[in-house]
Amino acid sequence: MTTINLTVNGKAVSVDVEDRTLLVHLLRDHLNLTGTHVGCDTSQCGACVVHVDGRAVKSCTMLVGEADGTSVTTIEGLAQGDQLHPMQAAFRDNHGLQCGFCTPGMIMSAIDIVKRHGGKLDEATVRHGLEGNICRCTGYHHIVKSVLDAAGRMNLANAAE
């Protein structure tokens, strides 16, 4: 057993876990943050994406020891009370989800794409950036539309700060 210390959604966390524990299992099984989904267990689907120190990471590929001392944000950490993150609101407003299974990972990946590309975002860039995320319900049209809408919302929010 190893003691892992990290910040999750802005709160300090200290957990005793086995070294071989994956970050996704720490979040789901030890911290009860079940918004991060386990889809494929092979890092192919992207349902497990979280932010580690501000960067999108597939949490099914990261051992807890690698996350020790980091700051992790999950889908549960995006909203501010009843105020959805602009990406969450855009997915809702543009019908960017159907069954919802891929949505948390898709949203976390999309936020990372917007942060990396800022105002230089177009449909091709979004589609390329989301290649590591699989949705079996949609044709991705509404997902891409949601990300592009959210990019404008996020840029406006950043400009207001």
Buried (B, 14 or more C-beta within 10 A) or exposed (E): EBEBEBBBBEEEBEBEBEEEBBBBBBBBEBBEBBBBBBBBEEBEBBBBBBBBEEEBBBBBBBBBBBBEEBBBBBBBBBEEEEEBBBBBBBBEBBEBBBEEBBBBBBBBBBBBBBBEBEEEBEEEBBEEBBEBBBBEEBEBEBBBBBBBBBBBBBBEEEEEE
